[in-house]
Structures are given as structure tokens and as C-alpha cells.
Amino acid sequence: MAPLFETIKSFKDVQINSDGVDTVNFLDASDDLFGSKVFGFVQSDIRSNISASFGVRTFFENHQDSSQTLEELVKSEAASGDQRKHGTACLVRLLRGLALTQGALKHMQDHPKEELHVCFKSAYDSVLKHHHAWVVRGVVYVAIRAVPYRQDFYQRISSGEPAEKFDPELNSWLQALEEIISRMKQFLENGGYGRM
């Protein structure tokens, strides 16, 4: 069986041009990632931000001409005058969830002796903690303790491939996702569209 990262749409394949991050490529990479059972512990919230009745994909499908890139999608929704801005709000939450996942997996790669729950706690503390009230934080910390053991997780995500083959692929995937997140964070915050 091929490793997960050889079978899914990768963030490194997401097209980025002067207009921004390609919406379809980005959503496809996000859908593929969270369609995997490996990421089950973070997928429900993120999946709802992609495909809910008011999610990013729904906004894109209803406004394709003006939403070819994530940046155009946000600008289009802002220009529409719709005060609810569900598409943008869902995009911000989706990016936060991806930043959590990216941060945890990067921490996992940088600290090969630490268990996965430590990696996710570190990522949560830097990415999402400041967005949550103390009650939510407690619930999240309990959920983080339920993530798989590092060895089990790594085995599932690499599909048994040796680290020499898998690690470079994971690192390029993480770098590409980090570039998208950084770009979108700057765009959203500089434009006053949302805070990551």
C-alpha cells in the first residue's frame, strides 16, 4: 500500500499565483487530508468548515467566477455586503485547524522522541489556545490526550514506508502548508478580514 502522502492531493501541488491560492486545489488538498482516518481527531470541525451548508466550498460553488483564489473569495464576500461572512469565517477556522495540524506534525518531525500528544499540545498552545475560553481549553486538552501514540500514528501515516523515504515527503508537505497558512494569515490580518 502506498503511503498516505503519495495517494492524496498535496498542499505542495496547490497552485499559487499573483492572484492568490487556488481555491479548488486548496479545498481538494484539505478534503483529501481530512478524509483520512489518520486525522480523525481533528477532522469533524475542519470538515464542517469546508463543506457545511455555509462553508468555504459552498461559498465557492455559489460564487465561482469571483472566488478562483482564496483571496478573491474573501474579497468577494466582503464586497457582497453580507454581514454574516460565513465563507470567510469558515476559511479562518479551516486555516486555524490546518495550522494546528501543521504545527503538531512539524513539532513531531523536529522532536523525534516526543509523544504525539505533546506535539499537539504545543501546537494548540501556540495556534488555538488564545481563541478559546478556559472551559474549552480543558476539553481540548482531554481530547489531545486521546491522540494515538507516536509510533502508531507514524506507522499509519507512513503506511509502513521507511523514514528515509517518508520524512522528506512529509517535510515538503509541511513546508508547502506552512507557506499557504503564512500567506493567508498575512492577507486576512492585513486586510482586516479575520485573525488567525
Buried (B, 14 or more C-beta within 10 A) or exposed (E): EEBBBEEBBBBBEBEBEEEBBBBBBBBBBBBBBBEBEBBEBBBEEBBBBBBEEBBBBBBBEEBEEBBBBBBBBBBBBBEEEEEEBBBBBBBBBBBBBBBBBBBBBBBBEEEEEBBBBBBBBBBBBEBBBEEEEEEEBEEBBEBBEEBBEBEEBBEBBBBEBEEEEBBEBBBBBBEBBBBBBEBBBEBBEEEEBBEB
